[in-house]
Amino acid sequence: MDPEVTSGNRAQSFEAVRADTPAAVDRIFLDSAGSSLPPTPVLDVQLAHLRREAEIGGYRAAYERADDLEAGYGVFAELLGAAPDEIAFTDSATRSWLTAFDAVPLADGDRVLITEVEYAGNAVPLLRRAEETGATVETIPSDEHGQVDLDALRGLLDERVKLVSVVHVPTNGGLVNPVAGITAAAHEVGALVMLDACQSLGQFPVGLHDLGVDVLSGTGRKWLRGPRGTGVLAVRREVLPRLRPRLVDLYSGRWTSASDYELRDDARVFELWENSIAARLGLVEAARYALGLGLEAIAAEVDDRAKRLRAGLADLPGVRVRDLGERQCGLVTFTVDGVAAAEVKQRLVSQEITVTTSSLSSTRVDMTRRGLDEVVRASPHYFVSPEQVDQAIAAVSRIGR
C-alpha cells in the first residue's frame, strides 16, 4: 500500500512518513494508544507559534492565526463527519467527556447504562453524579466476544434510561464495540448516547452521524498524533437544546445586561476562552496530516501491524493474547506466564521497545470478569515497520523463555 498524502504541500507514502518520525527509526514505539509520537509538521507548527508568542506576545500572535484557528473547525468536521458548528475544542478527552456529561440532565429515578469496558475516568464521575442526583448506573452485559450484547441492551432499555455511555475501544484491549447498533437501540427510548472515542479517533474512521451518536469525545495525543493537552468534542446540533452546560464563561456565553446573559447555540458553548494556541494549531495540523493519509488507509496499515503482532505473540509458548471482540483494532494486549506485566514492560523498554500496561483499576468491571490484574498493552501505528513488529515479538519470546 502506498497512498499519497499532502501535508505541508508534500506528497508522501507511508514508508516516507517515517522520515517525519525520526524517533521511530532507531526505536520500536508501540504506545500510540498512550501518547503517540507527533510527526514533524505538527511539532513545527507548535514551536513556530511559541516562538512568535515570545516575539510579539500571545494576543497578537493568536490574532495572526485567527483564520487558521477558525479553519480548524472545518478540518475536524471533515475528520468526524460532522458540521463545523458541531465541533468544540478542549484541553483533553477527559475535559471533553466531563463537560458534555455534566450537561446531561439527570434526576432521581433516571438510569444511566455503561458498558463492561467503561473507563475509570468516566466511571468515577458517573458514580459521583448518580450519588448526587439519585440516578442509577447499570452495566450492560457483554456477549461471548466481550463486546456489548445488543439483545441484553434492548432488555435493559426503558423510558427511564437517559444516557448510554459507550467506550468505542477500551483502554485494555483491541475490541471495537458495535456502536451503531447500540445507538439505534438507545434512541428507540429517547436516550442520549455519549461515545468515548479516545482510542478510536485517528486509527480508523469515526463519524458522528455515521455512528448516530449524540456526543463524541476524543483526544489529540493518541492515534491522531497530536499534542498532549488537546481534545475535541462533537455534539449533534439536534441534541444541543437537551443539554445544560454548567462550565461556561465569556466565550461560551455573553453578558447581555447587568443581570442577564445568553449562551452560544452551537457546540462551542462547551469551550472556554483560554487555551493553548500552539497546541490547538498542532492539533489541527495533526488532523490535516491524518486526512492527507486517509483514515481508511491508516486503518489498513494499523490493522496489518496489529494482526502481525497478535499472531506472532499467540505463537509464543507462555504468552497469552488477551484481546476480545469480533472486530479488533490496533491495541494488542497480552500476558507472559510467570512474569508481571510491569516487569515485561521494563524489560522491553530496556531494549528500546516502548509499551505500557493496563491495570484492574482502569477497567474494573471487565478485568474482574476475566480474572485479570494487569496486561501488557502494545499499540503499533502505521510508522512502525513490519520488521520492527517482528523484533518486538522476538524480544517477548526471550522474556517468556
C-alpha positions in Angstrom: 0.0 0.0 0.0 1.4 3.4 -1.0 -1.3 6.1 -0.7 -0.3 9.7 -1.3 -0.6 12.3 1.4 -0.3 16.0 1.2 0.8 17.8 4.4 2.8 20.9 4.1 2.5 20.6 0.3 4.5 17.4 0.2 3.4 14.0 -1.2 4.5 11.1 0.9 4.0 7.4 1.2 3.5 5.5 4.5 7.1 4.5 4.3 8.2 8.1 3.6 6.2 9.4 6.6 8.6 7.6 8.9 11.0 10.4 8.0 8.6 12.7 9.8 9.0 10.5 12.9 12.8 10.3 13.5 12.4 8.6 16.9 10.6 5.7 15.3 13.6 4.7 13.1 16.0 3.5 15.8 13.4 2.7 18.5 10.4 0.5 18.4 7.5 2.6 19.5 4.4 0.6 20.5 2.4 3.0 22.6 0.2 5.2 20.3 -2.7 4.1 22.5 -1.0 6.0 25.3 0.7 9.1 23.8 2.0 8.8 20.2 4.9 10.4 18.5 3.8 13.5 16.7 5.0 14.0 13.1 7.5 16.7 12.4 4.9 19.1 10.8 2.8 19.0 14.0 5.9 19.8 16.1 7.0 22.6 13.7 3.6 24.3 13.9 3.7 24.3 17.7 7.3 25.5 18.0 6.8 28.3 15.4 3.8 29.7 17.3 5.6 29.5 20.7 8.5 31.5 19.2 6.1 34.0 17.7 4.4 34.5 21.1 7.8 35.2 22.5 8.4 37.8 19.8 5.1 39.8 19.9 3.0 38.4 22.8 0.3 35.8 22.9 -2.6 38.1 21.9 -1.1 39.4 18.8 0.3 36.0 17.8 -3.2 34.5 18.2 -4.7 37.2 16.1 -2.3 36.5 13.3 -3.5 32.9 13.3 -7.2 33.7 13.7 -8.2 32.4 10.2 -6.2 29.1 10.8 -7.9 28.6 14.2 -11.3 29.1 12.7 -10.5 26.8 9.8 -9.8 24.1 12.4 -13.5 23.6 13.0 -13.9 22.7 9.3 -10.9 20.3 9.4 -12.4 18.4 12.4 -15.8 18.5 10.8 -14.3 16.6 7.8 -12.5 14.2 10.1 -15.6 13.4 12.2 -18.2 13.6 9.5 -19.9 16.5 11.2 -20.7 20.2 10.6 -18.3 22.9 11.8 -20.8 24.2 14.3 -21.0 20.7 15.9 -17.3 20.8 16.8 -15.7 22.2 20.0 -12.1 22.1 21.2 -10.9 21.4 24.8 -7.7 20.6 26.6 -8.2 16.8 26.7 -10.5 13.9 26.0 -11.3 13.9 29.7 -12.3 17.5 29.7 -14.5 16.9 26.6 -16.2 13.9 28.1 -16.7 15.6 31.5 -18.0 18.8 30.1 -20.6 17.1 28.0 -21.6 14.6 30.7 -22.1 17.4 33.2 -24.6 19.0 30.8 -26.8 15.9 30.6 -29.9 16.4 32.8 -30.2 13.7 35.4 -32.7 13.3 38.3 -33.9 10.9 40.9 -35.0 7.6 39.3 -33.2 8.2 36.0 -30.9 5.4 34.7 -27.5 5.5 33.0 -26.2 2.5 31.2 -22.5 1.8 30.7 -20.5 -1.0 29.1 -18.4 -3.6 30.9 -15.3 -1.9 29.4 -16.1 1.5 30.9 -13.0 3.5 31.6 -12.3 4.6 35.2 -12.0 8.2 34.1 -15.7 8.1 33.1 -16.9 5.7 35.8 -15.8 7.9 38.8 -17.8 11.0 37.6 -20.7 8.7 36.6 -21.0 7.2 40.0 -20.5 10.5 41.8 -23.2 12.2 39.7 -25.6 9.3 40.4 -24.9 9.7 44.1 -25.8 13.4 43.9 -28.9 13.1 41.7 -30.4 9.8 42.8 -29.9 8.3 39.3 -28.5 4.8 38.9 -25.6 3.4 36.9 -26.1 0.0 35.4 -23.8 -2.2 33.4 -24.8 -3.7 30.0 -23.6 -7.4 29.8 -21.1 -8.4 27.2 -21.7 -11.1 24.7 -19.4 -14.2 24.2 -17.0 -12.0 22.2 -16.6 -9.5 25.0 -18.4 -6.6 23.3 -21.8 -5.1 24.1 -24.6 -7.7 24.0 -27.2 -5.9 21.9 -30.0 -8.2 23.0 -29.2 -7.7 26.6 -29.1 -3.9 26.0 -32.6 -4.0 24.5 -33.8 -5.8 27.5 -32.5 -3.1 29.8 -33.8 -0.1 27.9 -36.9 1.8 29.0 -38.0 5.4 29.2 -36.1 6.0 32.4 -32.7 5.5 30.6 -31.5 9.0 29.9 -27.9 8.2 28.9 -25.9 5.3 27.4 -22.2 5.7 27.8 -20.2 3.8 25.2 -16.5 3.2 25.1 -15.7 2.7 21.4 -12.3 0.9 22.0 -11.4 0.0 25.6 -8.1 1.0 27.1 -7.3 -2.6 28.0 -7.8 -4.4 24.7 -8.4 -4.3 21.0 -12.1 -4.9 20.6 -14.3 -2.4 18.8 -17.8 -2.1 20.2 -20.8 -2.2 17.8 -21.7 1.5 18.3 -24.3 1.9 15.5 -26.4 -1.0 16.9 -26.1 0.4 20.4 -27.2 3.9 19.3 -30.1 2.7 17.3 -31.4 0.7 20.3 -30.9 3.6 22.7 -32.6 6.1 20.5 -35.8 4.0 20.5 -36.4 5.0 24.1 -35.1 8.6 23.6 -31.8 8.0 25.5 -28.7 10.1 24.6 -25.6 8.2 23.6 -22.1 9.5 24.5 -19.2 7.9 22.7 -15.8 7.8 24.2 -13.7 7.7 21.0 -10.4 8.3 22.9 -8.9 5.1 21.5 -10.5 5.1 18.1 -10.1 8.6 16.8 -7.1 8.6 14.4 -6.7 4.9 14.0 -9.8 4.3 11.8 -12.8 6.4 10.5 -15.1 7.6 13.3 -18.2 9.6 12.2 -20.6 11.4 14.4 -23.5 11.0 12.1 -22.4 7.7 10.6 -22.5 6.1 14.0 -25.6 8.0 15.0 -24.2 9.1 18.4 -25.2 12.3 20.1 -21.9 13.3 21.7 -18.4 12.1 20.7 -15.2 12.9 22.7 -11.6 12.3 21.7 -8.0 13.3 22.3 -5.2 14.6 20.1 -2.3 12.8 21.8 -3.1 9.2 20.9 -3.7 7.8 17.4 -4.2 11.2 15.9 -0.6 12.0 16.8 -1.3 15.5 18.0 -0.1 17.3 21.1 -0.8 16.4 24.7 -3.3 18.8 26.3 -5.7 18.8 23.4 -9.2 17.3 23.0 -12.2 17.5 20.7 -15.9 17.3 21.4 -18.5 16.8 18.7 -22.2 17.3 19.5 -25.1 16.7 17.2 -26.9 20.0 16.5 -30.3 18.4 17.2 -29.4 17.4 20.8 -27.9 20.7 21.9 -31.2 22.1 23.3 -31.4 19.0 25.6 -28.1 19.7 27.2 -27.4 22.2 30.1 -23.8 23.2 30.1 -22.7 24.4 33.5 -19.0 25.2 33.0 -19.4 28.4 30.9 -17.5 31.7 30.6 -17.4 34.8 28.4 -16.6 32.7 25.3 -19.4 30.1 25.7 -21.8 32.8 26.9 -22.3 36.6 26.5 -23.1 39.0 29.3 -26.1 40.9 27.8 -27.1 43.1 30.8 -26.2 43.6 34.4 -28.5 40.7 35.3 -28.7 38.6 32.2 -26.7 36.5 29.8 -27.1 34.3 26.8 -25.2 31.1 25.8 -24.0 30.2 22.4 -26.2 28.0 20.3 -23.5 25.8 18.8 -21.1 23.2 20.1 -18.6 26.0 21.1 -20.8 26.5 24.2 -18.6 23.8 25.6 -15.4 25.8 25.1 -13.6 28.2 27.4 -11.9 31.3 26.3 -8.4 30.5 27.5 -6.4 27.7 25.7 -3.0 26.9 24.3 -3.0 28.4 20.8 0.2 26.5 19.9 -1.4 23.2 21.0 -4.6 24.0 19.1 -2.7 24.7 15.9 -0.7 21.5 16.4 -4.0 19.5 16.9 -5.4 20.9 13.7 -2.2 20.1 11.8 -2.4 16.5 13.1 -5.9 16.2 11.8 -4.8 17.5 8.4 -2.0 15.1 8.4 -4.3 12.1 9.1 -6.8 13.3 6.5 -4.0 13.6 4.0 -3.0 10.0 4.5 -6.7 8.9 4.6 -8.4 7.3 7.5 -9.2 4.1 5.6 -5.6 3.8 4.5 -4.4 4.4 8.1 -6.8 1.8 9.4 -5.5 -0.8 7.0 -1.9 -0.1 8.0 -2.7 -0.2 11.7 -4.7 -3.4 11.3 -1.8 -5.0 9.4 0.7 -4.3 12.2 -1.7 -5.3 14.9 -2.6 -8.6 13.3 1.0 -9.4 12.7 1.8 -8.7 16.3 -1.2 -10.6 17.7 -0.4 -13.7 15.5 3.3 -13.6 16.5 2.6 -13.3 20.2 0.0 -16.1 20.0 2.6 -18.5 18.7 4.9 -18.0 21.6 4.9 -20.5 24.5 3.8 -19.0 27.8 2.4 -15.8 26.1 -1.4 -15.3 26.1 -3.0 -12.7 23.9 -5.9 -11.1 25.8 -7.8 -9.2 23.2 -11.6 -9.8 22.8 -14.1 -8.7 20.2 -15.4 -9.9 16.8 -13.8 -6.7 15.3 -10.3 -5.9 16.6 -8.1 -2.9 16.1 -4.6 -1.5 16.9 -4.5 -2.3 20.7 -2.8 -5.6 21.4 -2.8 -6.9 25.0 -1.0 -9.9 26.4 0.5 -11.5 29.4 3.6 -13.6 29.9 3.2 -16.6 32.3 5.2 -16.1 35.5 6.3 -12.5 34.6 4.4 -9.5 35.9 3.2 -7.1 33.2 5.2 -4.2 34.7 8.3 -6.4 34.5 7.6 -7.3 30.9 7.3 -3.6 30.1 10.6 -2.7 31.8 12.5 -5.4 30.0 11.2 -4.3 26.7 11.9 -0.6 27.5 15.5 -1.6 28.3 15.7 -2.8 24.6 14.2 0.5 23.3 10.8 -1.1 22.8 8.1 1.1 24.2 4.9 -0.5 25.5 2.7 0.2 28.6 0.5 -1.7 30.9 -3.2 -1.6 31.7 -4.4 -2.4 35.2 -7.5 -3.6 37.0 -8.3 -0.1 38.3 -8.7 1.4 34.8 -11.4 -1.1 33.6 -12.5 -2.7 36.8 -15.7 -4.5 35.5 -14.1 -6.1 32.5 -10.8 -7.1 34.2 -12.6 -8.5 37.2 -14.9 -10.5 35.0 -11.9 -12.0 33.2 -9.8 -12.5 36.4 -7.0 -10.2 35.2 -5.0 -7.8 37.4 -2.9 -6.2 34.6 -1.9 -6.8 31.0 0.8 -5.5 28.7 -0.5 -3.2 26.0 1.2 -2.7 22.7 -0.2 -0.3 20.1 1.7 -0.2 16.8 0.9 2.7 14.5 1.5 3.0 10.7 5.0 4.4 11.2 6.1 1.1 12.9 7.6 -1.2 10.2 6.6 -4.9 9.9 10.3 -5.7 10.7 10.0 -3.8 14.0 6.9 -5.7 14.9 8.9 -9.0 14.4 11.7 -7.7 16.5 9.2 -6.9 19.3 7.8 -10.4 19.1 11.3 -11.9 19.3 12.0 -9.7 22.4 8.9 -11.0 24.1 9.9 -14.5 23.2 13.2 -14.1 25.1 11.3 -12.8 28.1 9.0 -15.8 28.0 11.9 -18.2 28.0 
